Amino acid sequence: QVQLVESGGGLVQPGGSLRLSCAASGTIFSIYRMGWYRQAPGKQRELVADITSGGIRNYADSVKGRFTISRDNAKTTVYLQMNSLKPEDTAVYYCNTNAAVPGGVTAIWGQGTQVTVSS
């Protein structure tokens, strides 16, 4: 069974930084892209950033210049470095991947990690 395990969330003051990690495990033939989404209370889940297998990065306008997505050499772990955090970044952050696994290509979600930006 393929799983995404996230870590690194927490409470931080405005202007602070956090680094989220997401590791994929299980039988994976190929990962096409990995990304981070977030969902604040009462709002829809939105894409924060993603990275393709070819290394192309995409960011939401609201986080450009503050957040950086990266991955390890094995391309099974993705990171989200979040700097200059704002209260409006408060949300549950979810890792997501589109991958080829036994049975076909599928989208996989992590369990989510809470990020709270507050003084």
Backbone bond lengths (Angstrom), bond angles and torsions (degrees), N, CA, C in turn:
res aa  C-N    CA-C-N  psi(-1)  N-CA   C-N-CA  omega(-1)  CA-C   N-CA-C  phi
1 Q - - - 1.458 - - 1.521 109.45 -
2 V 1.317 115.96 132.36 1.454 120.78 -178.82 1.521 109.04 -86.45
3 Q 1.323 114.85 134.51 1.462 120.44 179.45 1.519 110.62 -133.30
4 L 1.327 115.04 152.04 1.458 122.34 170.09 1.517 106.83 -116.51
5 V 1.315 116.35 125.18 1.462 121.27 -178.94 1.520 108.71 -115.89
6 E 1.331 115.48 119.48 1.457 121.68 -177.05 1.523 110.74 -101.01
7 S 1.321 115.24 153.81 1.457 121.06 174.24 1.513 109.42 -155.52
8 G 1.324 115.99 163.75 1.455 120.47 172.56 1.513 115.94 109.02
9 G 1.319 117.94 -3.82 1.458 119.04 178.46 1.514 111.55 -72.45
10 G 1.334 115.53 174.51 1.459 119.78 178.33 1.500 112.32 159.30
11 L 1.323 114.68 -165.20 1.456 122.78 179.92 1.516 108.85 -103.28
12 V 1.324 116.14 131.63 1.460 120.88 179.85 1.522 108.61 -142.45
13 Q 1.320 116.16 151.07 1.460 120.36 177.59 1.520 111.19 -78.84
14 P 1.325 117.48 154.50 1.469 119.12 175.35 1.520 111.21 -53.67
15 G 1.330 114.58 137.08 1.460 120.69 -176.73 1.514 113.63 90.76
16 G 1.317 116.65 -9.53 1.456 120.97 -178.94 1.517 113.25 -82.81
17 S 1.326 114.56 -175.00 1.464 121.30 -176.35 1.521 110.90 -132.23
18 L 1.315 114.31 151.43 1.462 122.55 172.03 1.516 108.35 -143.48
19 R 1.317 115.01 153.87 1.464 120.32 175.36 1.516 108.52 -125.68
20 L 1.325 115.73 120.86 1.453 121.68 176.84 1.523 109.71 -97.01
21 S 1.333 115.19 145.14 1.461 120.98 176.22 1.517 109.41 -126.45
22 C 1.316 115.40 150.00 1.461 121.22 178.87 1.524 107.66 -144.32
23 A 1.325 115.67 118.57 1.453 120.71 -178.29 1.519 110.36 -113.04
24 A 1.317 115.60 131.76 1.462 121.61 177.12 1.519 109.41 -93.83
25 S 1.319 116.04 137.61 1.459 120.32 177.62 1.519 109.62 -138.85
26 G 1.330 115.30 160.65 1.457 120.39 -178.10 1.520 110.50 109.87
27 T 1.311 115.63 -169.76 1.467 121.27 -178.89 1.523 109.19 -84.78
28 I 1.328 114.92 105.46 1.462 121.79 -179.34 1.521 108.41 -125.46
29 F 1.294 116.71 124.21 1.463 120.66 -179.96 1.519 111.17 -84.71
30 S 1.330 115.66 -38.55 1.452 119.51 -178.90 1.525 109.26 -161.92
31 I 1.328 116.09 140.02 1.463 121.50 175.10 1.518 108.26 -107.26
32 Y 1.318 117.43 123.38 1.463 121.25 -176.95 1.523 111.66 -88.28
33 R 1.311 116.31 -36.81 1.448 121.04 177.77 1.516 108.88 -159.58
34 M 1.318 116.21 155.23 1.462 121.64 172.14 1.513 107.65 -133.81
35 G 1.304 116.05 146.60 1.449 118.15 -177.06 1.512 112.94 -155.62
36 W 1.325 113.64 172.81 1.453 122.50 177.31 1.522 109.30 -121.90
37 Y 1.315 114.92 133.70 1.451 123.11 173.19 1.525 108.12 -119.38
38 R 1.321 116.56 164.66 1.455 119.52 174.62 1.519 109.83 -142.98
39 Q 1.318 114.19 153.78 1.451 119.94 178.47 1.523 108.93 -139.67
40 A 1.322 114.81 116.59 1.460 121.30 176.82 1.525 108.83 -91.20
41 P 1.323 117.73 157.75 1.471 120.41 179.72 1.523 111.78 -55.14
42 G 1.329 116.13 128.85 1.446 121.34 177.87 1.506 115.12 78.06
43 K 1.328 117.30 4.63 1.465 120.58 -178.73 1.525 110.56 -120.82
44 Q 1.325 114.85 162.63 1.458 120.22 177.35 1.531 110.46 -77.49
45 R 1.312 114.69 154.88 1.452 119.37 175.00 1.519 108.74 -67.62
46 E 1.336 116.61 136.53 1.456 121.06 -178.24 1.525 110.60 -131.30
47 L 1.333 114.16 151.32 1.450 120.31 176.49 1.529 109.24 -72.84
48 V 1.329 115.40 132.28 1.467 121.01 175.27 1.523 109.60 -98.05
49 A 1.326 116.30 -51.39 1.461 121.35 -179.26 1.515 108.75 -164.24
50 D 1.321 116.02 151.19 1.454 119.29 171.65 1.519 110.18 -146.86
51 I 1.334 114.41 166.07 1.457 121.26 -178.97 1.515 108.12 -140.72
52 T 1.327 116.06 132.26 1.452 120.58 -178.62 1.525 110.43 -85.23
53 S 1.313 115.25 171.42 1.463 119.51 177.83 1.524 111.19 -62.37
54 G 1.330 116.33 -25.28 1.463 120.50 178.25 1.515 113.43 -86.76
55 G 1.337 116.76 0.59 1.456 119.85 176.48 1.511 115.52 91.32
56 I 1.324 117.86 8.34 1.460 120.48 178.75 1.529 108.91 -78.44
57 R 1.326 115.69 127.49 1.457 121.95 -177.52 1.519 110.83 -105.03
58 N 1.308 114.44 145.72 1.453 121.32 179.29 1.521 107.94 -136.83
59 Y 1.358 116.23 135.45 1.458 120.64 -177.38 1.527 110.86 -129.00
60 A 1.324 115.48 147.49 1.454 119.68 168.96 1.523 108.63 -67.48
61 D 1.320 116.63 146.34 1.466 120.64 -178.83 1.518 111.15 -56.65
62 S 1.314 117.30 -34.73 1.466 121.53 -174.98 1.528 113.23 -68.59
63 V 1.325 117.78 -16.15 1.470 119.85 -177.07 1.523 112.88 -117.90
64 K 1.318 117.84 -3.54 1.466 120.68 -179.66 1.519 110.54 -57.94
65 G 1.326 115.35 134.33 1.453 120.56 180.00 1.519 113.82 85.62
66 R 1.329 117.71 -11.22 1.472 121.09 -180.00 1.526 111.74 -116.34
67 F 1.315 117.35 -36.15 1.460 122.06 -177.74 1.527 109.99 -107.76
68 T 1.329 115.93 147.21 1.454 121.63 176.50 1.515 109.58 -134.10
69 I 1.317 116.03 127.31 1.460 120.87 176.56 1.517 108.79 -99.65
70 S 1.316 116.88 140.27 1.458 121.28 178.54 1.532 108.24 -150.35
71 R 1.312 115.26 174.67 1.457 119.14 -179.28 1.518 109.10 -147.06
72 D 1.347 116.27 165.95 1.458 119.85 177.72 1.526 110.28 -84.45
73 N 1.314 116.22 172.30 1.466 120.54 -175.84 1.525 112.24 -64.33
74 A 1.321 116.25 -30.63 1.462 119.14 179.07 1.521 111.74 -76.66
75 K 1.324 116.57 -10.33 1.471 123.27 177.42 1.517 112.53 63.27
76 T 1.345 115.87 26.56 1.464 118.77 177.10 1.518 112.13 -113.56
77 T 1.328 116.93 -3.10 1.460 121.67 176.54 1.514 108.57 -127.52
78 V 1.317 115.45 132.68 1.455 120.78 179.33 1.526 108.36 -120.84
79 Y 1.327 114.67 144.98 1.456 121.66 -178.30 1.527 109.68 -121.59
80 L 1.315 114.55 152.77 1.456 120.23 172.35 1.522 108.07 -131.29
81 Q 1.323 115.63 106.26 1.458 120.83 176.01 1.516 107.98 -87.21
82 M 1.323 115.38 120.48 1.466 120.65 -176.51 1.516 109.06 -115.53
83 N 1.319 116.71 115.41 1.464 123.10 179.13 1.522 109.96 -114.88
84 S 1.313 115.53 163.72 1.472 121.95 177.77 1.526 110.68 49.90
85 L 1.300 115.57 47.98 1.460 120.27 -175.34 1.524 111.70 -65.73
86 K 1.333 114.43 145.40 1.456 122.86 -178.39 1.531 109.02 -120.33
87 P 1.317 117.28 156.94 1.471 119.23 177.20 1.528 112.55 -54.98
88 E 1.328 117.27 -32.98 1.458 119.62 -179.64 1.530 113.22 -72.82
89 D 1.318 117.96 -5.27 1.470 121.02 172.90 1.525 111.27 -82.86
90 T 1.318 117.58 -6.88 1.455 121.38 179.43 1.527 110.31 -61.74
91 A 1.330 116.05 124.84 1.462 121.26 -177.25 1.525 108.54 -177.73
92 V 1.316 114.64 171.42 1.465 120.18 166.47 1.528 106.50 -89.02
93 Y 1.301 116.28 126.32 1.461 122.21 -178.62 1.522 109.35 -101.21
94 Y 1.329 115.10 129.06 1.456 122.48 -177.91 1.527 110.78 -116.37
95 C 1.313 114.90 135.78 1.458 121.11 172.64 1.534 108.60 -88.56
96 N 1.310 115.44 146.66 1.465 120.88 -178.31 1.517 109.46 -144.41
97 T 1.320 115.36 144.22 1.454 119.28 173.67 1.521 110.32 -140.78
98 N 1.315 115.15 150.54 1.459 122.38 168.00 1.521 106.31 -109.51
99 A 1.335 115.98 116.86 1.452 119.44 -170.98 1.524 111.10 -141.81
100 A 1.318 114.44 155.72 1.467 121.45 173.22 1.524 107.71 -91.62
101 V 1.315 115.17 118.89 1.469 122.53 -178.33 1.520 107.48 -129.85
102 P 1.330 117.53 170.25 1.472 118.57 175.29 1.521 110.41 -54.07
103 G 1.317 115.40 122.26 1.458 119.57 -178.13 1.502 113.34 108.27
104 G 1.335 117.01 -15.33 1.449 119.18 176.89 1.514 113.65 133.01
105 V 1.338 115.27 -168.43 1.455 121.85 179.50 1.524 108.35 -89.36
106 T 1.321 115.53 134.46 1.451 118.97 -175.65 1.513 110.91 -147.03
107 A 1.313 115.23 161.80 1.462 121.84 172.98 1.518 108.32 -98.43
108 I 1.312 115.85 134.88 1.463 121.94 -177.93 1.519 108.73 -124.95
109 W 1.320 116.19 138.17 1.464 122.04 -179.62 1.522 110.72 -118.05
110 G 1.315 114.90 145.06 1.456 120.56 171.24 1.518 110.22 -81.14
111 Q 1.332 115.41 178.51 1.462 120.39 -175.02 1.527 112.10 -83.33
112 G 1.311 116.88 -14.67 1.465 120.95 179.56 1.511 112.39 96.77
113 T 1.331 115.40 147.26 1.455 121.48 176.40 1.532 108.06 -136.71
114 Q 1.307 115.74 135.37 1.462 121.05 -175.02 1.520 110.75 -81.63
115 V 1.315 115.97 131.45 1.461 123.22 171.88 1.526 107.26 -119.15
116 T 1.311 116.06 122.45 1.465 121.79 179.37 1.516 109.17 -123.36
117 V 1.324 115.60 122.96 1.462 121.57 179.09 1.526 107.38 -111.41
118 S 1.315 115.52 110.42 1.456 119.81 -174.51 1.519 110.02 -159.44
119 S 1.332 114.89 147.57 1.459 119.30 175.33 1.530 110.59 -93.72
